[in-house]
Amino acid sequence: MFKSKNTGVFATKNLHSLTENLTKNELQSLISIIQNKIRIAYYNRIDLGSDEEFLKNFPTNFERDIEILKERYKNGIKCPKCGHSKLNKNGRTNNRQRYICKNCRTTFDERSFSPLSNTKLSLDTWLKYCRFMIEGGTIKYCAEKVSVSVPTSFFMRHRILDVLNLSLKNQTFEGIVCADEYNLNESFKGKSPKKTIEEERFFHNFEYSDLSRCVNWTFRNTHYLSHNPEKYMKPIQVKITTAMDRNGHVLTRIVENPYFKPYSKEKYQDLLYFFQGKLHKDSILCAFNAGLYGEVIHKLKVNFKKAPNRIQQDIYSINHVFMYNKKLSSWLSNFHGVATKYLNNYLAWHSFLFMLQELNEISRIKNLFMQFSTKNLSITKKEIQNRKVEFI
């Protein structure tokens, strides 16, 4: 009645016989096809199975709490508020040991004063959320997959991203450091209906007549074939700088342009502030637009090499930075716009994924989870919503 199932052509035992008579060129072509298929499968989000199958790759809740405790207090348990080391045990809550500080009388456990504090969400929920963040999911997509509301998903996302932002912003670079610029339109996505755009706008003094003062027409984005460029101006653009060295360090941040107020004596967080304290004394800075980096070269006393263009691949080339910015632009388009005040968080997120791209997905999820769960950073939803544009 039922037909017996034939053994598949690509069954494991048949693979050797299928590839036995292939030439070297045919094998290389086969490898190239397989690599391409794997790459496509990765960007289409590889299925790690159901939630139960996924969580089997990680320790239990109790074992995870022990890991968090060991990683967070490597140099001994100290009060996360005042740093005092004289503590007493103070009972248990949810099977977690609590401590009380003899100095400030603060009670805490391994999750207190961290992104995991003041939340009823389980570690499993946070771990599953990390899974979909590694995939680059939107807030709504992650909310549906983890079974939380969209506001809760927003809150979870920015608690995680705040930690990544803080951990990556103070990187140092050695050797050849390549830098390039990238522009994005200023965005007010998620703006409160109680506020006007003018209240949220950072570049409120922007005038069309000030465009000529901008470095290399940074904020001028016009239709060059038009006789009336002012008519075709796009929204104000935010300047982003990306720096990379050959050791895998990447830093992408919003950089303030001081040429909006050329006569102001305020200290601006420009390219000099971006590189200050981050370049090794023997570093060589490489960029295409030499004029923008004059003050950096002079004040930080670093060697400079001008790249011939953004495409040519040479020893002193910025092609990989240029391609990184292109991929960043494509990646950001998946979110249908990112509010400028949260942009640095998303830039840090993309840098984190880029630096861990050689690891498998489970390792990246573990790395992300331990990154944010072991840091002293507790921020409320109101503080996230009322945030201003952050530079550097």
C-alpha positions as a Python dict, from the first residue, in 0.01 Angstrom:
ca = {
    (1, 'M'): (0, 0, 0),
    (2, 'F'): (274, 243, 92),
    (3, 'K'): (579, 284, -125),
    (4, 'S'): (915, 259, 43),
    (5, 'K'): (1103, 591, 55),
    (6, 'N'): (1405, 594, -175),
    (7, 'T'): (1739, 706, -37),
    (8, 'G'): (1804, 1067, -131),
    (9, 'V'): (2064, 1144, -394),
    (10, 'F'): (2243, 1373, -150),
    (11, 'A'): (2236, 1136, 144),
    (12, 'T'): (2557, 1153, 349),
    (13, 'K'): (2688, 816, 229),
    (14, 'N'): (2640, 917, -137),
    (15, 'L'): (2824, 1252, -118),
    (16, 'H'): (3170, 1095, -149),
    (17, 'S'): (3081, 900, -463),
    (18, 'L'): (2919, 1209, -619),
    (19, 'T'): (3231, 1423, -576),
    (20, 'E'): (3490, 1153, -642),
    (21, 'N'): (3529, 1218, -1016),
    (22, 'L'): (3507, 1599, -1009),
    (23, 'T'): (3802, 1804, -1135),
    (24, 'K'): (3974, 2072, -930),
    (25, 'N'): (3785, 2355, -1105),
    (26, 'E'): (3453, 2177, -1058),
    (27, 'L'): (3524, 2125, -687),
    (28, 'Q'): (3610, 2496, -648),
    (29, 'S'): (3285, 2590, -822),
    (30, 'L'): (3093, 2354, -593),
    (31, 'I'): (3256, 2506, -285),
    (32, 'S'): (3170, 2856, -411),
    (33, 'I'): (2805, 2756, -465),
    (34, 'I'): (2781, 2601, -117),
    (35, 'Q'): (2937, 2908, 48),
    (36, 'N'): (2693, 3132, -137),
    (37, 'K'): (2399, 2916, -25),
    (38, 'I'): (2518, 2931, 336),
    (39, 'R'): (2556, 3309, 315),
    (40, 'I'): (2202, 3346, 177),
    (41, 'A'): (2067, 3115, 447),
    (42, 'Y'): (2241, 3326, 714),
    (43, 'Y'): (2094, 3654, 594),
    (44, 'N'): (1751, 3488, 568),
    (45, 'R'): (1782, 3394, 936),
    (46, 'I'): (1884, 3036, 999),
    (47, 'D'): (1623, 2844, 1195),
    (48, 'L'): (1765, 2735, 1530),
    (49, 'G'): (1457, 2528, 1605),
    (50, 'S'): (1183, 2584, 1859),
    (51, 'D'): (1239, 2781, 2179),
    (52, 'E'): (1292, 2461, 2378),
    (53, 'E'): (1550, 2331, 2130),
    (54, 'F'): (1723, 2670, 2124),
    (55, 'L'): (1747, 2698, 2506),
    (56, 'K'): (1910, 2353, 2525),
    (57, 'N'): (2227, 2517, 2387),
    (58, 'F'): (2261, 2720, 2709),
    (59, 'P'): (2291, 2645, 3083),
    (60, 'T'): (1988, 2642, 3313),
    (61, 'N'): (1868, 2958, 3491),
    (62, 'F'): (2057, 2873, 3812),
    (63, 'E'): (2381, 2800, 3622),
    (64, 'R'): (2338, 3122, 3424),
    (65, 'D'): (2304, 3324, 3747),
    (66, 'I'): (2631, 3169, 3869),
    (67, 'E'): (2801, 3265, 3539),
    (68, 'I'): (2671, 3622, 3567),
    (69, 'L'): (2793, 3644, 3929),
    (70, 'K'): (3142, 3516, 3841),
    (71, 'E'): (3177, 3741, 3535),
    (72, 'R'): (3042, 4054, 3703),
    (73, 'Y'): (3245, 4025, 4022),
    (74, 'K'): (3578, 3895, 3892),
    (75, 'N'): (3769, 4083, 4162),
    (76, 'G'): (3540, 3987, 4449),
    (77, 'I'): (3184, 4084, 4536),
    (78, 'K'): (3152, 4458, 4601),
    (79, 'C'): (2858, 4690, 4648),
    (80, 'P'): (2753, 4809, 4299),
    (81, 'K'): (2651, 5146, 4443),
    (82, 'C'): (2945, 5255, 4661),
    (83, 'G'): (3209, 4990, 4578),
    (84, 'H'): (3252, 4881, 4941),
    (85, 'S'): (3371, 4521, 4993),
    (86, 'K'): (3237, 4463, 5346),
    (87, 'L'): (2906, 4283, 5300),
    (88, 'N'): (2666, 4056, 5483),
    (89, 'K'): (2434, 3795, 5340),
    (90, 'N'): (2073, 3911, 5347),
    (91, 'G'): (1847, 3616, 5264),
    (92, 'R'): (1742, 3482, 4926),
    (93, 'T'): (1492, 3607, 4665),
    (94, 'N'): (1379, 3387, 4376),
    (95, 'N'): (1651, 3139, 4479),
    (96, 'R'): (1919, 3411, 4440),
    (97, 'Q'): (2149, 3509, 4727),
    (98, 'R'): (2110, 3874, 4835),
    (99, 'Y'): (2374, 4087, 5009),
    (100, 'I'): (2363, 4405, 5217),
    (101, 'C'): (2643, 4664, 5216),
    (102, 'K'): (2775, 4759, 5562),
    (103, 'N'): (2865, 5106, 5433),
    (104, 'C'): (2556, 5235, 5248),
    (105, 'R'): (2305, 4964, 5354),
    (106, 'T'): (2214, 4887, 4992),
    (107, 'T'): (2078, 4539, 4927),
    (108, 'F'): (2157, 4367, 4598),
    (109, 'D'): (2209, 4039, 4414),
    (110, 'E'): (2391, 3949, 4091),
    (111, 'R'): (2126, 4122, 3875),
    (112, 'S'): (2091, 4447, 4071),
    (113, 'F'): (2200, 4774, 3903),
    (114, 'S'): (2230, 4594, 3569),
    (115, 'P'): (2008, 4591, 3257),
    (116, 'L'): (1835, 4284, 3412),
    (117, 'S'): (1723, 4477, 3721),
    (118, 'N'): (1372, 4619, 3779),
    (119, 'T'): (1216, 4376, 3534),
    (120, 'K'): (1000, 4068, 3577),
    (121, 'L'): (1124, 3912, 3254),
    (122, 'S'): (1300, 3577, 3290),
    (123, 'L'): (1654, 3505, 3172),
    (124, 'D'): (1507, 3278, 2905),
    (125, 'T'): (1310, 3572, 2764),
    (126, 'W'): (1623, 3791, 2752),
    (127, 'L'): (1821, 3509, 2592),
    (128, 'K'): (1557, 3457, 2323),
    (129, 'Y'): (1553, 3833, 2263),
    (130, 'C'): (1932, 3827, 2209),
    (131, 'R'): (1876, 3555, 1948),
    (132, 'F'): (1653, 3779, 1736),
    (133, 'M'): (1875, 4083, 1788),
    (134, 'I'): (2169, 3888, 1644),
    (135, 'E'): (1946, 3823, 1342),
    (136, 'G'): (1887, 4199, 1311),
    (137, 'G'): (1513, 4185, 1383),
    (138, 'T'): (1297, 4496, 1418),
    (139, 'I'): (1134, 4589, 1750),
    (140, 'K'): (795, 4457, 1635),
    (141, 'Y'): (945, 4134, 1498),
    (142, 'C'): (1133, 4064, 1825),
    (143, 'A'): (820, 4144, 2028),
    (144, 'E'): (615, 3887, 1833),
    (145, 'K'): (882, 3618, 1860),
    (146, 'V'): (942, 3664, 2234),
    (147, 'S'): (573, 3725, 2319),
    (148, 'V'): (612, 4070, 2476),
    (149, 'S'): (451, 4404, 2392),
    (150, 'V'): (613, 4648, 2150),
    (151, 'P'): (693, 4905, 2427),
    (152, 'T'): (859, 4628, 2631),
    (153, 'S'): (1057, 4521, 2324),
    (154, 'F'): (1171, 4880, 2277),
    (155, 'F'): (1279, 4897, 2641),
    (156, 'M'): (1468, 4564, 2620),
    (157, 'R'): (1643, 4665, 2299),
    (158, 'H'): (1779, 4994, 2426),
    (159, 'R'): (1890, 4850, 2758),
    (160, 'I'): (2103, 4603, 2562),
    (161, 'L'): (2224, 4860, 2309),
    (162, 'D'): (2321, 5111, 2580),
    (163, 'V'): (2569, 4855, 2716),
    (164, 'L'): (2713, 4786, 2368),
    (165, 'N'): (2740, 5159, 2305),
    (166, 'L'): (2934, 5221, 2628),
    (167, 'S'): (3163, 4920, 2582),
    (168, 'L'): (3262, 5005, 2223),
    (169, 'K'): (3297, 5384, 2238),
    (170, 'N'): (3636, 5379, 2417),
    (171, 'Q'): (3824, 5147, 2181),
    (172, 'T'): (4186, 5222, 2093),
    (173, 'F'): (4342, 5179, 1750),
    (174, 'E'): (4691, 5067, 1644),
    (175, 'G'): (4880, 5042, 1317),
    (176, 'I'): (4708, 5169, 1003),
    (177, 'V'): (4377, 5332, 1099),
    (178, 'C'): (4143, 5397, 806),
    (179, 'A'): (3862, 5650, 838),
    (180, 'D'): (3578, 5769, 617),
    (181, 'E'): (3260, 5976, 644),
    (182, 'Y'): (2899, 5887, 584),
    (183, 'N'): (2581, 6097, 596),
    (184, 'L'): (2228, 6010, 707),
    (185, 'N'): (1914, 6223, 710),
    (186, 'E'): (1814, 6354, 1051),
    (187, 'S'): (1520, 6144, 1175),
    (188, 'F'): (1245, 6209, 1430),
    (189, 'K'): (1094, 5860, 1424),
    (190, 'G'): (890, 5787, 1736),
    (191, 'K'): (855, 6156, 1826),
    (192, 'S'): (601, 6230, 2097),
    (193, 'P'): (282, 6392, 1959),
    (194, 'K'): (309, 6644, 2244),
    (195, 'K'): (633, 6782, 2097),
    (196, 'T'): (693, 6960, 1769),
    (197, 'I'): (977, 6873, 1534),
    (198, 'E'): (1141, 7208, 1616),
    (199, 'E'): (1160, 7108, 1983),
    (200, 'E'): (1326, 6778, 1891),
    (201, 'R'): (1553, 6919, 1619),
    (202, 'F'): (1919, 6951, 1718),
    (203, 'F'): (2032, 7158, 1421),
    (204, 'H'): (1774, 7429, 1490),
    (205, 'N'): (2005, 7711, 1371),
    (206, 'F'): (2045, 7557, 1027),
    (207, 'E'): (1993, 7804, 740),
    (208, 'Y'): (2041, 7754, 369),
    (209, 'S'): (2287, 8046, 363),
    (210, 'D'): (2511, 7857, 610),
    (211, 'L'): (2568, 7569, 366),
    (212, 'S'): (2877, 7730, 215),
    (213, 'R'): (3049, 7717, 554),
    (214, 'C'): (3014, 7339, 582),
    (215, 'V'): (3324, 7128, 524),
    (216, 'N'): (3315, 6980, 175),
    (217, 'W'): (2941, 7054, 149),
    (218, 'T'): (2878, 6787, 411),
    (219, 'F'): (2515, 6880, 469),
    (220, 'R'): (2437, 6988, 114),
    (221, 'N'): (2237, 6715, -54),
    (222, 'T'): (2088, 6862, -371),
    (223, 'H'): (1990, 6771, -723),
    (224, 'Y'): (2300, 6889, -905),
    (225, 'L'): (2131, 6897, -1248),
    (226, 'S'): (1872, 7145, -1127),
    (227, 'H'): (1891, 7521, -1177),
    (228, 'N'): (1734, 7571, -834),
    (229, 'P'): (1918, 7343, -588),
    (230, 'E'): (1744, 7496, -284),
    (231, 'K'): (1411, 7361, -409),
    (232, 'Y'): (1545, 7004, -421),
    (233, 'M'): (1719, 7001, -84),
    (234, 'K'): (1665, 6689, 121),
    (235, 'P'): (1633, 6693, 504),
    (236, 'I'): (1929, 6798, 717),
    (237, 'Q'): (2191, 6526, 730),
    (238, 'V'): (2386, 6393, 1026),
    (239, 'K'): (2754, 6327, 978),
    (240, 'I'): (2888, 5983, 1079),
    (241, 'T'): (3256, 5887, 1098),
    (242, 'T'): (3383, 5529, 1083),
    (243, 'A'): (3735, 5425, 1187),
    (244, 'M'): (3883, 5076, 1146),
    (245, 'D'): (4224, 4923, 1205),
    (246, 'R'): (4374, 4590, 1093),
    (247, 'N'): (4318, 4432, 1436),
    (248, 'G'): (3941, 4419, 1398),
    (249, 'H'): (3851, 4731, 1597),
    (250, 'V'): (3561, 4935, 1455),
    (251, 'L'): (3416, 5262, 1582),
    (252, 'T'): (3123, 5436, 1415),
    (253, 'R'): (2980, 5749, 1578),
    (254, 'I'): (2787, 6067, 1505),
    (255, 'V'): (3030, 6358, 1477),
    (256, 'E'): (2918, 6716, 1533),
    (257, 'N'): (2998, 6967, 1261),
    (258, 'P'): (3131, 7293, 1415),
    (259, 'Y'): (3081, 7488, 1093),
    (260, 'F'): (2718, 7564, 1170),
    (261, 'K'): (2842, 7822, 1421),
    (262, 'P'): (3186, 7923, 1288),
    (263, 'Y'): (3234, 8204, 1539),
    (264, 'S'): (3116, 8018, 1850),
    (265, 'K'): (3368, 7942, 2124),
    (266, 'E'): (3184, 7629, 2240),
    (267, 'K'): (3380, 7303, 2240),
    (268, 'Y'): (3240, 7084, 1966),
    (269, 'Q'): (3269, 6707, 1952),
    (270, 'D'): (3419, 6694, 1607),
    (271, 'L'): (3682, 6468, 1446),
    (272, 'L'): (3949, 6577, 1695),
    (273, 'Y'): (3727, 6468, 1983),
    (274, 'F'): (3647, 6145, 1796),
    (275, 'F'): (4015, 6038, 1779),
    (276, 'Q'): (4142, 6193, 2104),
    (277, 'G'): (4287, 5926, 2333),
    (278, 'K'): (4206, 5649, 2084),
    (279, 'L'): (4514, 5651, 1859),
    (280, 'H'): (4841, 5479, 1949),
    (281, 'K'): (5144, 5706, 1917),
    (282, 'D'): (5279, 5503, 1624),
    (283, 'S'): (4946, 5486, 1439),
    (284, 'I'): (4911, 5594, 1076),
    (285, 'L'): (4583, 5765, 992),
    (286, 'C'): (4457, 5700, 639),
    (287, 'A'): (4166, 5889, 477),
    (288, 'F'): (4051, 6013, 138),
    (289, 'N'): (3952, 6366, 238),
    (290, 'A'): (4277, 6504, 383),
    (291, 'G'): (4134, 6850, 455),
    (292, 'L'): (3897, 6722, 723),
    (293, 'Y'): (4175, 6563, 926),
    (294, 'G'): (4423, 6851, 936),
    (295, 'E'): (4352, 6948, 1297),
    (296, 'V'): (4363, 6581, 1407),
    (297, 'I'): (4706, 6530, 1244),
    (298, 'H'): (4846, 6853, 1387),
    (299, 'K'): (4720, 6829, 1747),
    (300, 'L'): (4747, 6453, 1798),
    (301, 'K'): (5080, 6436, 1610),
    (302, 'V'): (5006, 6125, 1409),
    (303, 'N'): (5131, 6028, 1063),
    (304, 'F'): (4884, 6066, 778),
    (305, 'K'): (4851, 5893, 440),
    (306, 'K'): (4600, 6008, 181),
    (307, 'A'): (4406, 5733, 3),
    (308, 'P'): (4397, 5787, -377),
    (309, 'N'): (4021, 5718, -383),
    (310, 'R'): (3751, 5516, -206),
    (311, 'I'): (3755, 5225, -451),
    (312, 'Q'): (4119, 5134, -511),
    (313, 'Q'): (4255, 4859, -288),
    (314, 'D'): (4609, 4930, -172),
    (315, 'I'): (4813, 4924, 149),
    (316, 'Y'): (4674, 5267, 235),
    (317, 'S'): (4319, 5201, 121),
    (318, 'I'): (3981, 5294, 272),
    (319, 'N'): (3783, 5067, 41),
    (320, 'H'): (3690, 4831, 327),
    (321, 'V'): (3560, 5128, 532),
    (322, 'F'): (3364, 5254, 232),
    (323, 'M'): (3208, 4908, 184),
    (324, 'Y'): (3136, 4886, 559),
    (325, 'N'): (2939, 5212, 534),
    (326, 'K'): (2745, 5079, 234),
    (327, 'K'): (2651, 4762, 424),
    (328, 'L'): (2561, 4975, 726),
    (329, 'S'): (2324, 5181, 511),
    (330, 'S'): (2159, 4865, 376),
    (331, 'W'): (2131, 4717, 727),
    (332, 'L'): (1969, 5033, 870),
    (333, 'S'): (1711, 5034, 590),
    (334, 'N'): (1562, 4714, 743),
    (335, 'F'): (1436, 4925, 1036),
    (336, 'H'): (1255, 5177, 811),
    (337, 'G'): (1433, 5466, 976),
    (338, 'V'): (1616, 5514, 1307),
    (339, 'A'): (1563, 5820, 1527),
    (340, 'T'): (1880, 6030, 1534),
    (341, 'K'): (1886, 6036, 1916),
    (342, 'Y'): (1914, 5653, 1915),
    (343, 'L'): (2143, 5629, 1614),
    (344, 'N'): (2469, 5576, 1808),
    (345, 'N'): (2312, 5271, 1975),
    (346, 'Y'): (2233, 5117, 1637),
    (347, 'L'): (2581, 5202, 1504),
    (348, 'A'): (2733, 5020, 1805),
    (349, 'W'): (2501, 4724, 1739),
    (350, 'H'): (2619, 4694, 1378),
    (351, 'S'): (2986, 4725, 1487),
    (352, 'F'): (2933, 4446, 1742),
    (353, 'L'): (2784, 4215, 1477),
    (354, 'F'): (3069, 4300, 1238),
    (355, 'M'): (3343, 4222, 1491),
    (356, 'L'): (3185, 3885, 1581),
    (357, 'Q'): (3096, 3778, 1227),
    (358, 'E'): (3347, 3490, 1229),
    (359, 'L'): (3178, 3324, 1529),
    (360, 'N'): (2876, 3096, 1491),
    (361, 'E'): (2533, 3221, 1590),
    (362, 'I'): (2518, 3047, 1929),
    (363, 'S'): (2856, 3197, 2029),
    (364, 'R'): (2743, 3545, 1927),
    (365, 'I'): (2421, 3511, 2128),
    (366, 'K'): (2621, 3400, 2435),
    (367, 'N'): (2864, 3688, 2387),
    (368, 'L'): (2584, 3945, 2360),
    (369, 'F'): (2400, 3805, 2662),
    (370, 'M'): (2710, 3812, 2885),
    (371, 'Q'): (2804, 4159, 2758),
    (372, 'F'): (2490, 4330, 2879),
    (373, 'S'): (2402, 4112, 3181),
    (374, 'T'): (2733, 4172, 3362),
    (375, 'K'): (2758, 4553, 3332),
    (376, 'N'): (2665, 4809, 3596),
    (377, 'L'): (2406, 5007, 3403),
    (378, 'S'): (2048, 5062, 3510),
    (379, 'I'): (1837, 5300, 3303),
    (380, 'T'): (1463, 5365, 3311),
    (381, 'K'): (1220, 5373, 3020),
    (382, 'K'): (1156, 5745, 3077),
    (383, 'E'): (1529, 5823, 3053),
    (384, 'I'): (1546, 5632, 2723),
    (385, 'Q'): (1246, 5817, 2578),
    (386, 'N'): (1370, 6164, 2682),
    (387, 'R'): (1718, 6111, 2541),
    (388, 'K'): (1895, 6380, 2339),
    (389, 'V'): (2130, 6338, 2042),
    (390, 'E'): (2460, 6191, 2164),
    (391, 'F'): (2787, 6283, 1996),
    (392, 'I'): (3097, 6060, 2012),
}
